[in-house]
Amino acid sequence: MLRIHPHARGRLAFTLIELLAVILIIGILSSLAALGVRSAMTMAKDAALKATFRQWAMALNSYKAAYSTYPNLGAGYDVAGDTYYSLGEGDVGENFVRALSGKNMDGTRMSDTQRKSLNRELRSFCAFPNDVYLDQDPATKKLADYLGNTHITIVLDTDNTGDIILKKKPKNKTALKLQDGDRLNAKIFIGTFEEDAVQNEGRDIFIFE
């Protein structure tokens, strides 16, 4: 039979201070775990967005291989320099989808004028699932990142020099490995910038190749 020393009887229960300390520790650990989960989810979403941008870059390269030039999505196309597009401006985003998918955002056939200027053979270089649209809805006619930022920047080496110069740069410029004169050794840049984010929610997420 277990015998409890008389002086130990008062120590069988936690004191209030001990209970509060345990609760505090559990709260801290729970907060750290939640932060870790959120951080992991953010990293996964960023990686998925970069994968989407790489698919678009591959599609642009395939388009150029097929038509010997990058698609002319509207005002700004420059054969004497780099071409800068924002997919959230005017009908640039719609033309981007038309050029790379061979059809309109809603899946309907392009007009003859659009077909002749954007993708005359109606080739499909890339698919555009719902999750690349604002609110995951093609009816918005806006491409967006997962934070709702429609200002997706695309820079193309349309003068075929083998490098491009960014008019706008991410905060982490070291990842770009810029050459003299802020030249980026790449033919395509696709990304979103923190300064363009909606309601101050956003990050610099980009790819180049």
Backbone hydrogen bonds in HBPLUS format (Angstrom, degrees):
<---DONOR---> <-ACCEPTOR-->    atom                        ^
c    i                          cat <-CA-CA->   ^        H-A-AA   ^      H-
h    n   atom  resd res      DA  || num        DHA   H-A  angle D-A-AA Bond
n    s   type  num  typ     dist DA aas  dist angle  dist       angle   num
A0008-ALA N   A0005-HIS O   2.83 MM   3  5.29 150.4  1.92 116.2 126.0     1
A0009-ARG N   A0006-PRO O   3.34 MM   3  5.54 158.2  2.39 103.7 109.8     2
A0011-ARG N   A0008-ALA O   2.99 MM   3  5.37 161.8  2.02 115.2 121.2     3
A0019-LEU N   A0015-THR O   3.01 MM   4  6.31 157.7  2.07 152.5 158.6     4
A0020-LEU N   A0016-LEU O   2.95 MM   4  6.18 160.9  1.98 150.6 155.7     5
A0021-ALA N   A0017-ILE O   2.93 MM   4  6.13 152.4  2.00 145.0 152.9     6
A0022-VAL N   A0018-GLU O   2.96 MM   4  6.23 156.8  2.02 148.4 154.1     7
A0023-ILE N   A0019-LEU O   2.92 MM   4  6.17 162.0  1.95 151.7 156.7     8
A0024-LEU N   A0020-LEU O   2.87 MM   4  6.04 155.9  1.93 145.6 152.6     9
A0025-ILE N   A0021-ALA O   2.93 MM   4  6.17 158.3  1.98 148.0 153.6    10
A0026-ILE N   A0022-VAL O   2.90 MM   4  6.14 162.9  1.93 151.8 156.6    11
A0027-GLY N   A0023-ILE O   2.87 MM   4  6.08 153.8  1.94 146.0 153.6    12
A0028-ILE N   A0024-LEU O   2.93 MM   4  6.22 156.0  1.99 149.2 155.2    13
A0029-LEU N   A0025-ILE O   2.92 MM   4  6.16 167.1  1.93 154.5 157.9    14
A0030-SER N   A0026-ILE O   2.87 MM   4  6.03 154.5  1.94 146.1 153.5    15
A0031-SER N   A0027-GLY O   2.94 MM   4  6.13 153.7  2.01 144.4 151.4    16
A0032-LEU N   A0028-ILE O   2.94 MM   4  6.20 160.4  1.98 152.4 157.5    17
A0033-ALA N   A0029-LEU O   2.93 MM   4  6.12 153.7  2.00 144.3 151.8    18
A0034-ALA N   A0030-SER O   2.89 MM   4  6.12 155.1  1.95 146.0 152.7    19
A0035-LEU N   A0031-SER O   2.90 MM   4  6.13 157.8  1.95 149.3 155.4    20
A0036-GLY N   A0032-LEU O   2.92 MM   4  6.12 152.9  1.99 142.7 150.5    21
A0037-VAL N   A0033-ALA O   2.94 MM   4  6.22 152.4  2.02 146.7 153.7    22
A0038-ARG N   A0034-ALA O   2.91 MM   4  6.17 165.5  1.93 152.0 155.8    23
A0039-SER N   A0035-LEU O   2.83 MM   4  5.97 159.8  1.87 148.6 154.7    24
A0040-ALA N   A0036-GLY O   2.94 MM   4  6.09 156.0  2.00 142.9 149.5    25
A0041-MET N   A0037-VAL O   2.88 MM   4  6.13 155.2  1.94 149.2 156.3    26
A0042-THR N   A0038-ARG O   2.88 MM   4  6.09 156.3  1.93 149.8 156.1    27
A0043-MET N   A0039-SER O   2.97 MM   4  6.18 162.6  2.00 149.3 153.8    28
A0044-ALA N   A0040-ALA O   2.97 MM   4  6.17 151.7  2.06 142.6 150.6    29
A0045-LYS N   A0041-MET O   2.95 MM   4  6.21 155.6  2.01 147.2 153.4    30
A0046-ASP N   A0042-THR O   2.88 MM   4  6.10 159.4  1.92 152.9 158.9    31
A0047-ALA N   A0043-MET O   2.94 MM   4  6.10 157.5  1.99 144.0 150.2    32
A0048-ALA N   A0044-ALA O   2.96 MM   4  6.19 151.0  2.04 143.1 151.1    33
A0049-LEU N   A0045-LYS O   2.93 MM   4  6.16 153.9  2.00 147.0 153.8    34
A0050-LYS N   A0046-ASP O   2.92 MM   4  6.21 159.0  1.97 150.8 156.5    35
A0051-ALA N   A0047-ALA O   2.96 MM   4  6.18 149.2  2.06 141.6 150.3    36
A0052-THR N   A0048-ALA O   3.00 MM   4  6.34 148.0  2.11 142.2 150.5    37
A0053-PHE N   A0049-LEU O   2.93 MM   4  6.30 159.3  1.97 151.3 156.8    38
A0054-ARG N   A0050-LYS O   2.88 MM   4  6.16 150.3  1.97 146.4 154.7    39
A0055-GLN N   A0051-ALA O   2.99 MM   4  6.28 148.4  2.10 142.8 151.1    40
A0056-TRP N   A0052-THR O   3.01 MM   4  6.37 153.9  2.08 149.1 156.2    41
A0057-ALA N   A0053-PHE O   2.91 MM   4  6.22 153.7  1.98 145.8 153.3    42
A0058-MET N   A0054-ARG O   2.88 MM   4  6.12 159.9  1.92 149.8 154.7    43
A0059-ALA N   A0055-GLN O   2.92 MM   4  6.15 150.6  2.01 143.1 151.7    44
A0060-LEU N   A0056-TRP O   2.85 MM   4  6.16 150.5  1.93 148.0 156.2    45
A0061-ASN N   A0057-ALA O   2.96 MM   4  6.27 154.0  2.03 148.2 155.1    46
A0062-SER N   A0058-MET O   2.90 MM   4  6.18 152.0  1.98 144.4 152.5    47
A0063-TYR N   A0059-ALA O   2.80 MM   4  6.03 151.6  1.88 146.1 154.3    48
A0064-LYS N   A0060-LEU O   2.96 MM   4  6.21 158.6  2.00 145.5 150.8    49
A0065-ALA N   A0061-ASN O   2.93 MM   4  6.19 151.0  2.02 142.8 151.2    50
A0066-ALA N   A0062-SER O   2.97 MM   4  6.20 144.4  2.10 142.4 151.7    51
A0066-ALA N   A0063-TYR O   3.11 MM   3  5.12 121.2  2.47  93.1 107.9    52
A0067-TYR N   A0063-TYR O   2.80 MM   4  6.00 161.0  1.84 157.4 162.6    53
A0068-SER N   A0064-LYS O   2.60 MM   4  4.71 127.6  1.87 136.7 140.9    54
A0083-THR N   A0156-LEU O   2.98 MM  73  5.13 162.3  2.01 145.6 151.0    55
A0156-LEU N   A0083-THR O   2.89 MM  73  5.13 157.7  1.94 145.7 153.3    56
A0085-TYR N   A0154-ILE O   2.80 MM  69  5.08 159.0  1.85 157.7 162.6    57
A0154-ILE N   A0085-TYR O   2.87 MM  69  5.08 163.7  1.89 147.5 149.4    58
A0089-GLU N   A0086-SER O   3.05 MM   3  5.69 170.8  2.06 126.2 127.5    59
A0087-LEU N   A0152-ILE O   2.92 MM  65  5.36 164.7  1.94 152.3 152.2    60
A0092-VAL N   A0089-GLU O   3.07 MM   3  5.94 161.9  2.11 149.9 153.3    61
A0095-ASN N   A0091-ASP O   2.91 MM   4  6.16 160.2  1.95 151.8 157.5    62
A0096-PHE N   A0092-VAL O   2.85 MM   4  6.07 144.7  1.97 146.3 156.9    63
A0097-VAL N   A0093-GLY O   3.12 MM   4  6.43 157.3  2.17 148.1 152.2    64
A0098-ARG N   A0094-GLU O   2.92 MM   4  6.20 162.2  1.95 149.9 155.6    65
A0099-ALA N   A0095-ASN O   2.81 MM   4  5.91 160.5  1.85 147.5 152.4    66
A0100-LEU N   A0096-PHE O   3.11 MM   4  6.25 157.1  2.17 145.4 151.0    67
A0101-SER N   A0097-VAL O   2.80 MM   4  5.63 145.7  1.92 151.2 158.5    68
A0102-GLY N   A0098-ARG O   2.91 MM   4  5.06 144.0  2.04 128.1 136.0    69
A0125-PHE N   A0100-LEU O   2.69 MM  25  5.05 143.9  1.81 142.9 155.5    70
A0126-CYS N   A0100-LEU O   2.92 MM  26  5.55 132.5  2.15 148.2 147.3    71
A0104-ASN N   A0108-THR O   2.92 MM   4  5.31 169.8  1.93 163.2 163.0    72
A0107-GLY N   A0104-ASN O   2.90 MM   3  5.13 159.7  1.94 112.5 116.9    73
A0115-ARG N   A0111-SER O   2.86 MM   4  6.09 163.7  1.89 156.6 161.7    74
A0116-LYS N   A0112-ASP O   2.97 MM   4  6.11 164.6  1.99 149.0 152.4    75
A0117-SER N   A0113-THR O   3.17 MM   4  6.34 149.2  2.27 143.6 151.3    76
A0118-LEU N   A0114-GLN O   2.82 MM   4  5.74 144.3  1.95 152.0 160.8    77
A0119-ASN N   A0115-ARG O   3.00 MM   4  5.04 140.2  2.16 122.9 135.3    78
A0122-LEU N   A0119-ASN O   2.92 MM   3  5.22 162.1  1.95 116.5 121.8    79
A0132-VAL N   A0129-PRO O   3.20 MM   3  6.10 171.1  2.21 128.5 130.0    80
A0133-TYR N   A0130-ASN O   3.06 MM   3  5.63 166.5  2.07 123.2 125.7    81
A0144-ALA N   A0132-VAL O   2.99 MM  12  5.90 159.7  2.03 137.1 141.7    82
A0136-GLN N   A0133-TYR O   2.86 MM   3  4.69 149.1  1.96 128.4 122.6    83
A0134-LEU N   A0142-LYS O   2.76 MM   8  5.54 158.4  1.80 160.1 160.2    84
A0137-ASP N   A0134-LEU O   3.17 MM   3  6.03 155.3  2.23 123.0 126.1    85
A0140-THR N   A0137-ASP O   3.04 MM   3  5.89 167.5  2.05 126.9 130.1    86
A0141-LYS N   A0138-PRO O   2.95 MM   3  5.44 153.9  2.01 113.9 121.9    87
A0145-ASP N   A0149-ASN O   3.01 MM   4  5.40 154.5  2.08 136.6 141.4    88
A0148-GLY N   A0145-ASP O   3.00 MM   3  5.47 163.5  2.02 120.4 122.8    89
A0152-ILE N   A0150-THR O   2.95 MM   2  5.66 132.9  2.18 104.8  90.8    90
A0153-THR N   A0191-GLY O   2.82 MM  38  5.39 154.6  1.88 175.3 167.2    91
A0191-GLY N   A0153-THR O   3.02 MM  38  5.39 153.5  2.09 146.5 153.5    92
A0155-VAL N   A0189-PHE O   2.88 MM  34  5.05 158.5  1.93 144.7 150.3    93
A0189-PHE N   A0155-VAL O   2.98 MM  34  5.05 149.8  2.07 146.5 150.7    94
A0157-ASP N   A0187-LYS O   2.91 MM  30  4.78 144.0  2.04 151.9 146.1    95
A0160-ASN N   A0157-ASP O   3.21 MM   3  5.43 160.8  2.25 106.4 111.1    96
A0164-ILE N   A0184-LEU O   2.96 MM  20  5.21 157.2  2.02 143.8 150.0    97
A0184-LEU N   A0164-ILE O   2.68 MM  20  5.21 174.7  1.68 168.0 168.8    98
A0176-LEU N   A0173-LYS O   2.95 MM   3  5.40 151.2  2.03 111.5 120.4    99
A0177-LYS N   A0174-THR O   3.21 MM   3  5.49 145.1  2.34 104.6 113.6   100
A0179-GLN N   A0183-ARG O   2.68 MM   4  4.93 175.0  1.69 153.6 154.4   101
A0182-ASP N   A0179-GLN O   3.08 MM   3  5.52 120.5  2.45 147.4 144.0   102
A0186-ALA N   A0184-LEU O   2.71 MM   2  5.57 125.7  2.00 115.9  98.7   103
A0209-GLU N   A0188-ILE O   3.04 MM  21  5.53 152.3  2.12 148.1 155.6   104
A0190-ILE N   A0207-ILE O   3.05 MM  17  5.58 167.7  2.07 155.7 158.4   105
A0207-ILE N   A0190-ILE O   2.88 MM  17  5.58 152.8  1.96 157.4 166.3   106
A0192-THR N   A0205-ILE O   2.89 MM  13  5.42 153.6  1.96 147.5 154.4   107
A0205-ILE N   A0192-THR O   3.06 MM  13  5.42 150.6  2.15 141.2 150.4   108
A0196-ASP N   A0193-PHE O   3.03 MM   3  5.51 150.9  2.12 112.0 120.7   109
A0197-ALA N   A0194-GLU O   3.08 MM   3  5.27 164.6  2.10 112.5 116.8   110
A0201-GLU N   A0198-VAL O   3.04 MM   3  5.75 160.0  2.08 121.4 127.4   111
